[in-house]
Amino acid sequence: MPHFIAIHKFHSNEARKIYCSDKGKPRTKRQWAEFGNKSKKNVKCRQEFAGDDIAFCHWEADNKQAIIDWLDELGVNEYISTELHEQWRFTSFYNQSDEMRDYKEY
């Protein structure tokens, strides 16, 4: 599946407080990861970085629309707007294998 970076902007300070709280349902990191991996066959949220004014997420999905539809289904569009960018290279400190990096011909 292609990789995407999402830039999520909170609609307001109040929206950020609600989105970033546990809403009475605190999760462990493992629970979040299992939800992000198993909730939808064609959409996977792999990483989340939440800050005070924006959040970034690393997604794998069939296409941009699949992510947009999933966010809508989850109801998070009430709190954030999303800008998506497909990424053709994904290299991480957390995967230090001898596998070759992807290169693109321009």
C-alpha positions in Angstrom: 0.0 0.0 0.0 1.2 3.5 -0.7 2.4 5.7 2.3 0.9 9.1 3.1 1.8 11.9 5.5 -1.3 13.7 6.9 -1.1 17.2 8.3 -4.0 17.5 10.7 -4.9 21.0 11.8 -7.2 21.4 14.8 -10.2 23.6 14.2 -9.8 25.4 17.5 -8.2 25.1 20.9 -11.3 23.5 22.3 -11.3 20.9 19.4 -7.6 20.1 20.2 -8.4 19.6 23.9 -11.3 17.2 23.1 -9.3 15.3 20.3 -6.2 14.9 22.5 -8.0 13.9 25.7 -8.9 10.3 26.5 -12.7 11.2 26.3 -13.2 8.7 29.1 -11.6 5.9 27.1 -7.8 5.9 27.8 -5.8 3.6 25.6 -2.4 2.1 25.9 0.0 2.5 23.0 -0.5 -1.1 22.1 -4.3 -0.6 22.0 -3.9 2.4 19.7 -1.5 0.5 17.4 -3.9 -2.5 17.2 -6.8 -0.2 16.4 -4.7 1.6 13.7 -3.7 -1.6 12.2 -6.8 -3.8 12.3 -9.8 -1.4 12.1 -9.9 -1.1 8.3 -8.5 -3.5 5.7 -7.4 -0.8 3.2 -6.4 2.0 5.7 -3.7 1.8 8.4 -2.5 4.6 10.6 1.1 3.6 11.4 2.3 6.6 13.5 0.8 9.7 15.1 2.6 12.9 16.3 0.3 15.3 18.1 1.4 18.8 19.0 -0.3 21.9 20.3 -1.6 23.3 17.0 -1.1 20.5 14.4 -0.7 16.7 14.3 1.0 14.5 11.8 0.1 10.9 11.0 1.8 8.3 8.8 -0.8 6.3 6.9 -0.8 3.4 4.6 -3.8 3.2 2.3 -5.1 2.3 -1.1 -5.5 6.0 -1.9 -6.1 9.4 -0.3 -9.9 9.1 -0.5 -9.8 5.9 1.6 -8.1 7.9 4.4 -10.5 10.8 4.1 -13.5 8.4 4.2 -12.1 6.6 7.2 -11.5 9.9 9.1 -15.1 10.9 8.3 -16.4 7.5 9.5 -14.5 7.9 12.8 -15.9 11.4 13.3 -12.6 13.1 13.7 -13.3 15.6 11.0 -15.3 17.4 13.7 -12.0 18.3 15.3 -9.4 18.5 12.5 -8.9 19.3 8.9 -6.6 17.1 6.9 -4.0 17.6 4.2 -2.7 14.4 2.6 0.6 13.9 0.7 1.6 10.5 -0.8 5.2 9.6 -0.1 7.2 7.3 -2.3 10.0 6.8 0.1 9.7 5.6 3.7 13.0 5.2 5.6 13.1 5.0 9.4 15.6 4.8 12.2 13.4 2.1 13.6 14.1 -0.2 10.6 17.9 -0.3 10.2 18.0 -3.2 7.7 20.3 -3.8 4.8 17.4 -3.5 2.4 18.0 -0.8 -0.2 16.2 2.5 0.0 13.7 3.5 -2.8 15.0 5.8 -5.5 13.0 7.6 -8.1 13.9 8.4 -11.7 13.0 12.0 -12.6 
